[in-house]
């Protein structure tokens, strides 16, 4: 991100409910080639919920400098 902030997410490779590596890459590629117009990706947080029902990060396409996908052993 432009201000040096680094975000890290632990996502499954494939998911039917959203927020998977596959979903993010499909959104990113669709935004890059113009088939998706939504300028952000809504990432649901599953940690540190506190008193909240849900927490989300909104990842803005134009702020993504690069991303890395690491596949690891179970």
N, C-alpha and C positions, 0 to 999 in steps of 0.2 A: 504494500500500500504506500502511497506517496509520503505519508508522514513517518514511515519506518515501522508501523505497526505490523506485526506478524500474527496471524490467526491460525490455529490448528484445530482440525476436526477429526474425530474418529468415526468413520462411516463404513457401513457394509458395502461390498462391491455392487450388489444388486438388491433392490427392495421393491416390494409392490406398494408400499405406503409412502414413498418419497424419501428425500434426504439420503440418497445413496451416492456413491461415486459415479455410477452410471447416470443417474438423474442430473447430477451437477455437470458432468461433461456434456451430456446432451443439451442442457440449457446453454452452457458456454458456447458450444459449437453452433447452436441455432442462433444465438445472439450475434456471434461473429459473422455468420453468413447471411443474416437478415431474415431468417425464417421465424425467429422469435423476437417479439418487440418489447417484452418485459425487461427493464433495465436492471433489475435486481433479482437475486435468488434468495428465497426465504429459508433460512436454516434453523430448524427447531433444536433448541438446547435441551438436553435430557439430564443435566447436572445442576446442582445449586439452585433448585427451584424455589426454595424458601417458602414464602406464603403464596406464591404465584401458581396459577393453574398451568401456564405455559410461558416460556421465554423464547425469543427468536433473535437471531442475527440476520440482518439484511445485507447481503453482499452485493455491492454495486459494481456492475460490469466494468465501467470506465476506471474504477480504482484498482482493478486486479492487474498487477504487474506480471506475475507468473504464479503457477501453482505446481505442486509436486504430489504425486500419488505413490504411496509406498504400500506394497502388498506384503504382508507378513504372515508367518506361520501361526496357526491356531494354538 
